Amino acid sequence: MDNLPPQCAALRTNINVQELAVKAAVDRDKTLAFQVILVDPLTNTLLQ
């Protein structure tokens, strides 16, 4: 697979966080949910 264009690669970081959030919800994993909150760019922006 070829490398993603920079625009798509930038989106991938947000998608990773969203996928982890879904996994935390499905698995009912509070620790993972907390970790997702810590690395979520939107949460970080809103709390500054």
MDTraj code that builds the backbone (N, CA, C; nanometers):
import mdtraj as md
import numpy as np

residues = "MET ASP ASN LEU PRO PRO GLN CYS ALA ALA LEU ARG THR ASN ILE ASN VAL GLN GLU LEU ALA VAL LYS ALA ALA VAL ASP ARG ASP LYS THR LEU ALA PHE GLN VAL ILE LEU VAL ASP PRO LEU THR ASN THR LEU LEU GLN".split()
xyz = np.array([
    [0.0846, -0.1176, 0.0000],
    [0.0000, 0.0000, 0.0000],
    [0.0891, 0.1240, 0.0000],
    [0.0540, 0.2201, -0.0821],
    [0.1309, 0.3440, -0.0897],
    [0.1068, 0.4291, 0.0341],
    [0.1978, 0.5221, 0.0564],
    [0.1804, 0.6160, 0.1666],
    [0.0592, 0.7043, 0.1409],
    [-0.0073, 0.7416, 0.2479],
    [-0.1219, 0.8315, 0.2357],
    [-0.0741, 0.9728, 0.2059],
    [-0.1537, 1.0493, 0.1306],
    [-0.1215, 1.1909, 0.1151],
    [-0.1255, 1.2582, 0.2530],
    [-0.0497, 1.3640, 0.2728],
    [-0.0441, 1.4288, 0.4046],
    [-0.1812, 1.4674, 0.4596],
    [-0.2730, 1.5100, 0.3711],
    [-0.4062, 1.5492, 0.4166],
    [-0.4806, 1.4306, 0.4774],
    [-0.4673, 1.3146, 0.4172],
    [-0.5334, 1.1939, 0.4675],
    [-0.4641, 1.1417, 0.5927],
    [-0.3335, 1.1495, 0.5955],
    [-0.2584, 1.1039, 0.7127],
    [-0.2948, 1.1870, 0.8351],
    [-0.3180, 1.3161, 0.8165],
    [-0.3571, 1.4024, 0.9282],
    [-0.4928, 1.3605, 0.9840],
    [-0.5840, 1.3216, 0.8973],
    [-0.7157, 1.2753, 0.9428],
    [-0.7055, 1.1438, 1.0184],
    [-0.6089, 1.0628, 0.9826],
    [-0.5946, 0.9303, 1.0436],
    [-0.5751, 0.9390, 1.1948],
    [-0.5070, 1.0438, 1.2421],
    [-0.4863, 1.0557, 1.3867],
    [-0.6195, 1.0724, 1.4592],
    [-0.7119, 1.1484, 1.4006],
    [-0.8442, 1.1639, 1.4617],
    [-0.9240, 1.0345, 1.4536],
    [-0.9114, 0.9647, 1.3433],
    [-0.9844, 0.8390, 1.3260],
    [-0.9377, 0.7358, 1.4288],
    [-0.8085, 0.7324, 1.4570],
    [-0.7570, 0.6395, 1.5585],
    [-0.8230, 0.6644, 1.6932],
    [-0.8361, 0.7903, 1.7312],
    [-0.8999, 0.8249, 1.8587],
    [-1.0460, 0.7805, 1.8570],
    [-1.1153, 0.8046, 1.7474],
    [-1.2562, 0.7666, 1.7377],
    [-1.2737, 0.6148, 1.7439],
    [-1.1851, 0.5414, 1.6789],
    [-1.1925, 0.3948, 1.6841],
    [-1.1705, 0.3443, 1.8266],
    [-1.0764, 0.4050, 1.8974],
    [-1.0528, 0.3653, 2.0363],
    [-1.1726, 0.3985, 2.1242],
    [-1.2386, 0.5103, 2.0974],
    [-1.3576, 0.5471, 2.1747],
    [-1.4684, 0.4440, 2.1552],
    [-1.4866, 0.3995, 2.0327],
    [-1.5871, 0.2964, 2.0050],
    [-1.5502, 0.1670, 2.0765],
    [-1.4229, 0.1294, 2.0699],
    [-1.3781, 0.0070, 2.1376],
    [-1.4020, 0.0168, 2.2879],
    [-1.3734, 0.1322, 2.3460],
    [-1.3946, 0.1516, 2.4896],
    [-1.5423, 0.1355, 2.5247],
    [-1.6293, 0.1899, 2.4408],
    [-1.7730, 0.1796, 2.4668],
    [-1.8225, 0.0364, 2.4511],
    [-1.7817, -0.0298, 2.3442],
    [-1.8267, -0.1670, 2.3187],
    [-1.7774, -0.2615, 2.4279],
    [-1.6513, -0.2439, 2.4673],
    [-1.5922, -0.3310, 2.5694],
    [-1.6243, -0.2859, 2.7120],
    [-1.6913, -0.1706, 2.7240],
    [-1.7230, -0.1119, 2.8557],
    [-1.5957, -0.0994, 2.9402],
    [-1.4919, -0.0484, 2.8749],
    [-1.3596, -0.0365, 2.9365],
    [-1.3380, 0.1081, 2.9818],
    [-1.3547, 0.1328, 3.1109],
    [-1.3426, 0.2688, 3.1644],
    [-1.2002, 0.3216, 3.1542],
    [-1.1028, 0.2349, 3.1705],
    [-0.9633, 0.2785, 3.1609],
    [-0.9322, 0.3258, 3.0194],
    [-0.9731, 0.2492, 2.9207],
    [-0.9503, 0.2885, 2.7819],
    [-1.0272, 0.4166, 2.7496],
    [-1.1489, 0.4288, 2.7988],
    [-1.2274, 0.5505, 2.7752],
    [-1.1553, 0.6723, 2.8317],
    [-1.1003, 0.6603, 2.9505],
    [-1.0257, 0.7702, 3.0114],
    [-0.9028, 0.8040, 2.9273],
    [-0.8329, 0.7023, 2.8791],
    [-0.7146, 0.7256, 2.7960],
    [-0.7517, 0.7957, 2.6654],
    [-0.8652, 0.7582, 2.6091],
    [-0.9115, 0.8224, 2.4861],
    [-0.9400, 0.9703, 2.5117],
    [-1.0029, 0.9995, 2.6237],
    [-1.0304, 1.1395, 2.6582],
    [-0.9004, 1.2183, 2.6688],
    [-0.7981, 1.1571, 2.7249],
    [-0.6702, 1.2260, 2.7424],
    [-0.6029, 1.2601, 2.6099],
    [-0.6192, 1.1767, 2.5082],
    [-0.5504, 1.2004, 2.3810],
    [-0.6395, 1.2627, 2.2735],
    [-0.7672, 1.2823, 2.3034],
    [-0.8585, 1.3397, 2.2051],
    [-0.8244, 1.4867, 2.1796],
    [-0.7957, 1.5250, 2.0543],
    [-0.7577, 1.6631, 2.0260],
    [-0.8686, 1.7640, 2.0574],
    [-0.9941, 1.7288, 2.0347],
    [-1.1035, 1.8219, 2.0620],
    [-1.1169, 1.8463, 2.2117],
    [-1.1115, 1.7407, 2.2903],
    [-1.1190, 1.7557, 2.4356],
    [-1.0046, 1.8425, 2.4852],
    [-0.8869, 1.8192, 2.4344],
    [-0.7703, 1.8980, 2.4726],
    [-0.7921, 2.0458, 2.4410],
    [-0.8466, 2.0749, 2.3241],
    [-0.8710, 2.2135, 2.2840],
    [-0.9752, 2.2793, 2.3731],
    [-1.0822, 2.2082, 2.4036],
    [-1.1898, 2.2657, 2.4842],
    [-1.1489, 2.2899, 2.6286],
    [-1.0555, 2.2125, 2.6800],
    [-1.0155, 2.2255, 2.8199],
    [-0.9026, 2.3255, 2.8414],
    [-0.8492, 2.3814, 2.7352],
    [-0.7403, 2.4790, 2.7512],
    [-0.7945, 2.6174, 2.7742],
])
top = md.Topology()
chain = top.add_chain()
for i, resn in enumerate(residues, 1):
    res = top.add_residue(resn, chain, resSeq=i)
    for name in ("N", "CA", "C"):
        top.add_atom(name, md.element.get_by_symbol(name[0]), res)
traj = md.Trajectory(xyz[None], top)
